[in-house]
Every structure is written in structure tokens, then in C-alpha cells.
Amino acid sequence: MKAGRDFRLFLSATAFAALVALPAHAGMAEREPPSAVLWLFVIGIAALSWVMACRRWWLPLAVWLPAALFIASLVADFADPVIGPAVRDELGLSYIFQADLAGALILVVPLMFANIQFSRRD
């Protein structure tokens, strides 16, 4: 049973480290998703688009619309004359860059997988 005890210790240590590593956000920053969440969205959208494209070439387009609306709301916050500078001051330009890069990938990846599968049909 030593392996079970070690596994539980590993899980509790991982959970504690994840909670300690989360930064505390206040003000406008709490409205925006953390950069780690944005990158998890990129990975999730890419995996979902790939699986859907393997089934039908047009299925990733169903993922694209909600993703585009999410990214549009995120970019609209950055373009707002009040919220944009506050987010830039609290989170820095690196967060804006990461959010823009993740947003671009979220928008391009479903279209890319749909195009790859569509071109293989011919």
C-alpha cells in the first residue's frame, strides 16, 4: 500500500503547488482569464477540432463560431478606452501579447483542420 500513499501524497502536493502558484488578481484583471487558461483553451480547441475534422471536414467550423465570439469579447475589452489601459497596467503587455496570440491560434486552428480534411477529400 506504499504506492497508494505515495500517489495520494503526490496529488495533495500537486494541488497545493497549483493553489500557491495562482497569482492574486484584483481590479480589472479579475475580469480577464489567466494566460494559462487561454493556453488551455488553445490546446482544447485544437484537440477538439482535430477529432471533429477526422469525423467530417466541416465539423471544426461548429467550434469556430463560439470561439470567435469569445475572442471578440476578449479583444473588445482590450480596445475599450477604460478597461484596456487598466488591464495593461495590472497585467502588463506580455499578457496582452499572449492573449492576442492565443486568440489568433484559437481562430486559425479549426479553420486549418477543416481545410486539411477538405483538401484530402479530392
C-alpha positions in Angstrom: 0.0 0.0 0.0 3.0 2.3 -0.1 2.3 3.1 -3.7 -1.2 4.3 -2.8 0.1 6.5 0.0 2.8 8.0 -2.3 0.2 8.7 -5.0 -2.1 10.5 -2.5 0.9 12.5 -1.3 1.8 13.4 -4.9 -1.8 14.5 -5.6 -2.1 16.6 -2.5 1.4 18.2 -3.1 0.4 19.0 -6.7 -2.9 20.6 -5.7 -1.1 22.6 -3.0 1.5 23.8 -5.5 -1.1 24.7 -8.0 -3.0 26.8 -5.5 0.1 28.5 -4.3 1.2 29.3 -7.8 -2.0 31.1 -8.7 -1.4 34.8 -8.7 -3.8 37.1 -6.8 -5.6 39.5 -9.2 -7.6 42.5 -8.2 -9.5 45.2 -10.1 -9.9 44.9 -13.8 -7.6 41.9 -14.0 -10.1 39.6 -12.4 -12.4 40.1 -15.4 -9.9 38.6 -17.8 -9.0 34.9 -17.9 -5.5 34.0 -16.8 -3.0 33.3 -19.5 -2.7 29.6 -18.5 -6.5 29.3 -19.1 -6.1 30.9 -22.6 -3.4 28.4 -23.5 -5.6 25.5 -22.2 -8.4 26.8 -24.5 -5.9 26.7 -27.4 -5.0 23.1 -26.6 -8.6 22.1 -26.1 -9.9 23.8 -29.3 -7.0 22.2 -31.3 -7.7 18.8 -29.9 -11.5 19.1 -30.4 -11.0 20.5 -33.9 -8.7 17.6 -34.9 -11.1 15.0 -33.6 -14.1 16.7 -35.3 -12.2 17.0 -38.6 -11.4 13.3 -38.5 -15.2 12.7 -38.5 -16.4 15.3 -41.0 -14.4 18.1 -42.6 -16.9 20.8 -41.7 -17.3 19.9 -38.0 -14.5 22.2 -36.8 -16.5 25.1 -38.2 -19.0 24.5 -35.5 -16.3 25.1 -32.9 -15.1 28.2 -34.7 -18.2 30.4 -34.1 -18.3 30.2 -30.3 -14.5 30.6 -30.2 -14.7 33.6 -32.4 -17.3 35.2 -30.2 -15.2 34.6 -27.1 -12.1 36.1 -28.7 -14.1 39.1 -30.0 -15.3 39.8 -26.4 -11.7 39.5 -25.1 -10.3 41.8 -27.8 -13.2 44.3 -27.2 -12.1 44.5 -23.6 -8.6 45.4 -24.6 -9.8 48.0 -27.1 -12.1 49.7 -24.5 -10.7 53.1 -23.5 -11.3 52.4 -19.8 -10.8 48.7 -19.4 -7.9 48.4 -21.9 -5.4 50.6 -20.1 -6.4 49.2 -16.7 -5.7 45.7 -17.8 -2.5 46.8 -19.5 -1.3 48.4 -16.2 -2.3 45.5 -14.0 -1.3 42.5 -16.1 1.3 44.1 -18.4 1.9 44.0 -22.1 3.0 40.4 -22.0 -0.5 39.3 -21.1 -2.0 41.3 -23.9 0.5 39.7 -26.3 -0.2 36.2 -25.0 -4.0 36.8 -25.2 -3.7 38.1 -28.8 -1.5 35.1 -29.8 -3.8 32.6 -28.1 -6.8 34.3 -29.7 -5.2 34.1 -33.2 -4.5 30.4 -32.7 -8.0 29.7 -31.4 -9.4 31.3 -34.6 -7.0 29.7 -37.1 -6.7 26.1 -35.8 -10.3 25.0 -36.5 -10.1 26.5 -40.0 -6.8 24.9 -40.6 -8.0 21.4 -39.7 -11.2 21.8 -41.7 -9.1 22.9 -44.7 -6.7 20.0 -44.3 -9.5 17.4 -44.3 -11.4 19.2 -47.1 -8.3 19.1 -49.3 -7.8 15.4 -48.6 -11.2 14.6 -49.9 -10.3 15.4 -53.5 
